[in-house]
């Protein structure tokens, strides 16, 4: 699936392709978006809000998703990200092979995933500039890695992460209470300012 050269404008849970993904379909594969997305909270280049409750041992998946353009969220304490903005409550979610060439501006911002990310993230790449404007955290890959998240493996940030925030990181803006990050890299000249 794909959407190209459009502007998507909404309120809460806004995505270039999917605003809110929940019960029912447990995967999103092989999709991309080209354009601009704007909202007031949970704004993603592909998916705004992704929370699919699955039985233990049954994964929900995001696989081979890409976005190109800009993502902006202007609500107070709101979150935005290049691919998916909000994903919490199920650590059985596996995201892999994601690509974001998106400039993200929001009080809480991430290059691939926003705030919080509560699952697994593998083999993904971010190229855009991530700016947290008067918020809490900015991460080149993930804004906030949250409680249930297990691992971030093999992810690369080639853009920048910056802002007048409490937490800014080349890979993860805030890692709480602490997850495993392995084999991830960021652009030393551009990130974490």
Buried (B, 14 or more C-beta within 10 A) or exposed (E): EEBEEEEBEBEBBBBBBBBBBEEEEBEBEEBBBBBBBBBBBBBBBBBBBBBBEBEEEEBBBBBBBBBBBBBBBBBEEBBBBBBBBBBBBBBBBBBBBBBBBBBBBBBBBBBBBBBBBBBBBBBBBBBBBBBBBEBBBBBBBBBBBBEBBBBBBBBBBBBBBBBEBEBBBBBBBBBBEEBEBEEBBBBEEBBBE
